[in-house]
Structure formats: C-alpha cells, structure tokens
Amino acid sequence: MKKVALAAMLAVAMSGCSKQEEQVLNLYNWSEYMPQEVLEQFTEETGIKVIYTTYDSNEAMYARLKLLDESSQYDLAVPSTYYVNKMRNEGLLAPIDYSQLAGFDNIDPTLVNLEIDPGNQYSVPYLWGTTGLAVNAAVIDPAQVTSWADLWNEEYQGRIMMMNDVREVFHVGLRVLGYSANTTNPEEIEAAYNKLAELMPGVRTFNSDAPRMPYLEGETDIGMIWNGEAVMALEDMDSLTYIYPKEGAVVWLDSFVIPKNAKNIEAAHKFIDFMLRPRVAAMISTEIGYATPNLPARELLDPEVASDRTVYPTAEDMINAEVQEDVGEALLVYEKFWEMLKAGS
C-alpha cells in the first residue's frame, strides 16, 4: 500500500511539474501575417506553444484590447503605425525590456525612434509596406491606371475592391482632393466622405482579411490592395499588377507590442527576439511578401525578392506617399463618416 501511495504521489507531482513547465504565447495578429513554419520553429526551439488569433483591422484589434478589456488574453499584438502611438498614449502597453533582446540593432535606423514611439519604448518593428492599386491586367490595361482618381471611371462600376479600413479608404478620398491623408480638419474629412460616396455604387466589396481573394475569385478587377497580398496573389494569378498611385500610396509600419496585462511577458520577449534574427526575418519577408526592416535580413534575400518593386519600392514609387499618423480625436470624425459611407447614407 505504501508503494502504491508513493507512486500516486510521484505521478501527481510529475503531472504538476509538466503543467507548470508548459508555456503558452498568445499572439494577436493580422490574418496570414506569420508563416506557420516560423511558429513551429519557435516552439521547437523554446518549447513555448503559440496560440495565433487574428483580426482584420486595427479598429478590431484596439476594441478587443481596450473596449472589451481583454488585453490579458494576449501576450503580443501587431498594430499598424499610428495605433502604436494611440495605444501608448492610452496606457495600454507594457514597456519593452531591451535587455532580453539581442537583435534590435538589426533594425533599419530610419524605422526606429519615430514619432509614434520615441525611443521605441513600447514597440519593435516587424514588417512595413504600402497600400496601392491592384489591376487584373487580363481585363484592364494597367497602363491606363495611374492614380486613385481612376477608380471613379464609370467603366469600372461594380468591379472595385476597397480595404475594410477607415483610414486607408479615406486616404484615397483625401489624396484625390489634394489633402493630406493625416488631416484633422473636419471639413476636409467631410469633403473626402462626399467624394467617396460618389464611388460607393461602383464598389463590389470591402476586404481587409485577405484582400487578394476578390481578385483571385473574379469578383473584382481593380481597387486597393496591400503590396504583400499582391505578391501572394501572383502565385495563382500572374495577371495581377500592383501600381503606386501618383497621388501617393499609403505607407505603414507594423510593430510588435506587449499589452499591459499580458500574462507571459517573458515569452513575448523571447518571441520578439526570435523574430529579430536575420534568417527568420528574411524567411518571413520571402514567404508573405512584405518588406523587412531588418537590414542583415535584406542581405540574405534572393535577388529576385530584393529587387521586386512591389515589395521594396524605389524612391520614385514613394513620391507623394504618406505614412499613417495618429490623428487624435479626429479619428471619431473619420469613424462617423466611415459608418455613413458603408451604410450608404
């Protein structure tokens, strides 16, 4: 009986140890924005299991972390440029402990210490990219499409795809009117709404989950797209053409942040450190078609990838491009007109 009791006690103890040693990292990220192979490599090396949950807009991510007060469910999130500033200012983020990161010096100096997060106290760049025009060259001559304004061409009625993102859509309307896409002027935002309202009858769908799919499925032939989605689309649709509009593309930077109530901050730092490795960063850029901010990683890229203008734009491509900035309280004005726009009112 004593041996049986001892064996039972040991079994319970060992079970408790295994549960205690098991670590989980809850990653909240954009859909199709992290190669599965990378997650598997991280788990194999560290023993930390990654639970990957997705969102399709910064607004959805922000609402989940703040409005629903569920930030403790996630250890890492990947907001876009201006949302880092917004979340930092609202006290939603935990500071980055750089003593736990070995590769931060790999990041392009032009992409750190930005206004969105001075000193990168709360964020580490992950990927950057652009939002431009997509055209199905099998149906529409790309040479005839050079600007956002071309979307208003009656020829494209009912064939247009727009992002399901308030700031990106209003970027189009504002730039066509000659305004900054970061304006906080309510009159300019309203003018953009009126301009975009004229476009709405021609819009077939909004998609920020997998914006290449409406093109691949033949639902749309022209509209907006992220550059990385355009790269992925080429695997199945070599006629898809990515165009930098002359009024200026949207430029964004997505960064890792740690929600203030994260349960596994240690695992979050280990994951960020893993992402900063040049070979890992190069694999991600190659696999999903977005530009890495990791300079040593760029040197490891296949020349065909490194010279792809869709992924790595030239200086000419970036003329008039604008980086998304935090517009503060003016975001409420954008959101009001956004809801009206989608409701058709």
C-alpha positions in Angstrom: 0.0 0.0 0.0 2.8 2.4 0.8 4.4 1.7 -2.6 1.1 2.4 -4.3 0.6 5.6 -2.4 4.1 6.8 -3.1 3.7 6.1 -6.8 0.5 8.0 -6.9 2.1 11.0 -5.1 5.0 10.9 -7.6 2.6 10.8 -10.5 0.7 13.8 -9.2 3.9 15.7 -8.6 5.3 15.0 -12.0 2.0 16.0 -13.6 2.1 19.3 -11.7 5.6 19.9 -12.9 4.7 19.3 -16.6 1.8 21.7 -16.3 4.0 24.3 -14.6 6.7 24.0 -17.3 4.3 24.3 -20.2 4.3 27.8 -21.6 1.9 29.4 -24.0 2.3 32.6 -26.0 -1.0 34.2 -27.2 -0.3 36.1 -30.3 -2.9 38.5 -31.7 -2.0 39.3 -35.3 -3.3 40.1 -38.8 -4.6 37.2 -40.8 -2.0 35.4 -43.0 0.8 37.5 -41.5 3.1 34.9 -40.0 4.4 31.8 -41.7 3.4 28.6 -39.9 6.9 27.3 -40.3 8.2 30.2 -38.2 5.8 29.5 -35.4 6.8 25.8 -35.5 10.5 26.6 -35.4 10.0 28.9 -32.4 8.0 26.2 -30.5 10.6 23.6 -31.3 13.4 25.7 -30.0 11.8 27.1 -26.9 9.0 24.7 -26.0 6.6 27.6 -26.0 3.3 26.9 -27.7 1.9 29.8 -29.8 -1.8 30.3 -30.0 -2.4 32.5 -33.1 -5.6 34.7 -33.1 -6.4 37.0 -36.0 -8.1 40.3 -36.7 -8.8 42.2 -39.9 -8.4 45.8 -38.9 -6.6 48.0 -36.3 -10.0 49.0 -35.0 -11.0 45.4 -34.3 -7.7 44.8 -32.5 -8.0 48.0 -30.5 -11.6 47.3 -29.5 -10.6 43.9 -28.3 -7.7 45.1 -26.2 -9.4 48.1 -24.7 -13.2 48.4 -25.1 -13.7 44.7 -24.2 -11.0 44.8 -21.6 -9.5 41.5 -22.8 -5.9 42.6 -23.1 -4.9 40.0 -20.6 -5.8 37.3 -23.1 -2.9 38.3 -25.4 0.8 38.5 -24.9 1.7 40.1 -28.2 -0.2 42.2 -30.7 0.9 43.8 -34.1 -0.8 47.2 -34.5 -0.1 49.4 -37.5 1.8 52.7 -37.4 -0.5 55.2 -35.7 -2.2 52.8 -33.4 1.1 52.2 -31.6 1.0 55.9 -30.6 -2.7 55.7 -29.7 -2.3 52.7 -27.5 0.9 54.0 -25.9 -0.7 57.3 -25.0 -3.7 55.5 -23.5 -1.5 53.3 -21.3 -2.5 50.1 -23.0 1.1 48.8 -23.5 3.9 47.3 -21.4 7.4 48.7 -21.9 9.9 46.6 -23.9 12.8 45.2 -21.9 15.7 45.5 -24.3 18.0 43.5 -22.0 16.0 40.5 -23.3 16.5 41.3 -27.0 19.8 40.6 -28.8 18.9 41.7 -32.3 17.3 45.2 -32.1 20.4 46.8 -33.7 19.5 44.9 -36.9 16.5 47.2 -37.4 16.9 49.9 -40.1 17.7 53.2 -38.2 15.2 55.1 -40.4 12.4 52.9 -39.0 13.1 53.4 -35.3 12.7 56.3 -32.9 9.7 57.6 -34.9 7.1 60.0 -33.6 4.7 57.1 -33.0 7.0 55.7 -30.2 10.1 57.8 -29.4 12.9 55.6 -28.3 10.8 52.5 -29.2 9.9 52.2 -25.6 6.8 50.1 -26.4 7.2 48.7 -29.9 9.6 46.7 -32.1 9.2 46.9 -35.9 8.0 43.7 -37.6 7.2 44.5 -41.2 6.5 47.5 -43.3 4.7 48.0 -46.6 2.4 50.0 -48.8 -1.2 50.0 -49.9 -1.7 50.8 -53.6 -3.7 49.9 -56.6 -4.3 46.4 -58.0 -5.4 45.7 -61.5 -6.3 42.5 -63.3 -4.2 43.0 -66.4 -6.2 40.3 -68.2 -9.2 42.6 -68.1 -7.9 46.1 -67.6 -4.9 47.7 -69.2 -2.5 48.6 -66.3 -1.1 51.4 -68.4 -4.5 53.2 -68.2 -4.5 53.1 -64.4 -2.0 55.5 -62.7 -3.9 57.1 -59.9 -6.5 56.7 -57.2 -8.8 59.0 -59.2 -9.0 56.4 -61.9 -11.3 54.3 -59.6 -14.1 56.9 -60.3 -14.0 55.8 -64.0 -17.5 54.6 -64.9 -16.0 51.7 -66.8 -15.1 50.1 -63.5 -18.6 50.3 -61.9 -19.3 47.3 -59.8 -15.8 45.9 -60.1 -13.9 47.8 -57.4 -12.4 46.3 -54.2 -11.7 48.6 -51.3 -10.0 47.9 -48.0 -12.2 47.4 -45.0 -10.2 50.1 -43.1 -11.4 53.6 -42.4 -8.0 55.4 -42.6 -6.9 53.6 -45.8 -10.2 54.3 -47.6 -10.2 57.9 -46.5 -6.6 58.2 -47.6 -7.9 57.6 -51.2 -10.6 60.3 -50.9 -8.3 62.8 -49.3 -5.4 62.4 -51.6 -7.7 62.7 -54.7 -8.8 66.0 -53.4 -5.3 67.1 -52.7 -5.5 66.9 -48.9 -3.2 65.2 -46.5 -4.3 61.7 -45.6 -3.5 62.7 -42.0 -5.7 65.7 -41.9 -7.6 66.5 -38.7 -9.7 69.2 -40.4 -13.4 68.1 -40.2 -14.3 69.9 -43.3 -11.6 68.1 -45.3 -12.7 64.8 -43.9 -16.3 65.5 -44.8 -15.2 66.5 -48.3 -13.5 63.2 -48.7 -16.6 61.4 -47.5 -18.7 63.2 -50.2 -16.1 62.2 -52.8 -16.0 58.6 -51.6 -19.8 58.5 -51.6 -19.7 59.0 -55.3 -17.5 56.0 -55.6 -19.6 53.6 -53.5 -22.0 52.5 -56.2 -19.0 51.1 -58.1 -17.6 49.2 -55.1 -18.2 45.5 -55.2 -16.7 44.6 -51.8 -14.6 45.6 -48.8 -11.9 43.2 -47.7 -9.0 43.5 -45.2 -8.9 39.9 -44.2 -7.4 38.5 -47.4 -7.8 41.3 -50.0 -6.2 39.3 -52.8 -9.2 36.9 -52.8 -11.8 39.1 -54.5 -9.3 39.4 -57.4 -8.5 35.7 -57.4 -12.1 34.7 -57.4 -13.0 37.0 -60.2 -15.2 39.2 -58.0 -13.3 42.4 -58.7 -10.8 43.6 -61.3 -9.5 46.9 -59.8 -9.1 48.5 -56.4 -6.9 48.6 -53.3 -4.5 46.0 -52.0 -1.6 45.6 -49.7 1.7 45.0 -51.5 2.3 41.7 -49.8 -1.1 40.4 -50.8 -0.3 41.4 -54.4 2.8 39.3 -54.2 1.0 36.3 -52.7 -1.7 36.6 -55.4 0.8 36.2 -58.2 1.2 32.6 -57.3 -2.2 31.9 -58.7 -2.9 35.0 -60.8 0.1 36.3 -62.8 -2.1 39.0 -64.4 -2.4 40.9 -61.1 -0.5 44.1 -61.3 0.5 46.4 -58.4 0.5 50.1 -59.1 1.8 53.0 -57.0 -0.8 55.8 -57.5 0.6 59.2 -58.4 -1.3 60.9 -55.6 0.7 58.7 -53.2 0.5 55.3 -51.7 -0.3 54.5 -48.0 2.8 53.7 -46.1 2.6 51.7 -42.9 4.8 50.0 -40.3 3.5 47.1 -38.2 5.2 46.5 -34.9 5.2 44.1 -32.0 3.7 45.4 -28.8 3.0 43.8 -25.4 -0.4 44.6 -23.9 -0.1 45.9 -20.4 -1.9 43.0 -18.8 -0.1 40.2 -20.8 0.2 37.0 -18.8 3.5 35.8 -20.3 5.8 38.8 -20.9 8.9 36.6 -20.8 7.6 34.5 -23.7 6.6 37.7 -25.6 10.2 38.9 -25.4 11.6 35.6 -26.4 9.3 35.6 -29.5 10.3 39.2 -30.5 14.0 38.2 -30.1 13.4 35.2 -32.3 11.8 37.5 -34.9 14.8 39.8 -34.9 17.1 37.0 -36.2 18.1 37.9 -39.8 17.4 34.4 -41.2 13.9 34.3 -39.6 13.2 37.9 -40.8 14.3 37.0 -44.3 12.2 33.9 -44.4 9.1 35.9 -43.3 9.7 38.6 -46.0 10.2 36.0 -48.7 7.2 33.9 -47.6 4.5 36.6 -47.2 5.7 39.4 -49.5 6.2 42.3 -47.2 9.4 44.4 -46.6 11.5 43.5 -43.6 13.0 46.4 -41.5 15.9 44.0 -40.6 19.0 45.2 -42.6 21.0 42.0 -42.2 17.9 40.0 -43.3 17.7 42.0 -46.6 21.2 40.9 -47.4 20.0 37.3 -47.2 17.1 37.8 -49.6 17.1 36.2 -53.0 18.0 39.0 -55.6 14.6 38.5 -57.2 12.8 39.3 -54.0 15.1 42.2 -53.0 14.6 43.8 -56.4 10.9 43.4 -56.5 9.4 46.9 -56.7 6.1 45.6 -55.3 7.8 44.7 -52.0 10.7 47.1 -52.0 9.6 50.4 -53.7 12.0 52.8 -55.4 12.3 56.4 -54.4 10.2 57.3 -57.4 7.5 54.9 -56.2 7.4 56.7 -52.9 6.8 60.2 -54.3 3.7 61.7 -52.5 3.4 58.6 -50.3 2.3 59.3 -46.7 2.9 57.4 -43.5 -0.2 57.0 -41.4 -0.1 59.1 -38.3 -2.2 59.3 -35.2 -5.0 61.9 -35.8 -6.1 62.0 -32.2 -9.7 63.0 -31.5 -10.3 63.5 -35.3 -10.5 59.7 -35.6 -14.0 60.0 -34.2 -14.8 62.2 -37.2 -13.4 59.7 -39.6 -15.3 56.9 -37.9 -18.6 58.8 -38.1 -18.3 59.3 -41.8 -17.0 55.8 -42.3 -20.1 54.4 -40.8 -22.2 56.7 -43.0 -20.2 55.6 -46.1 -20.7 51.9 -45.5 -24.4 52.4 -44.7 -24.9 54.3 -47.9 -26.2 57.4 -46.1 
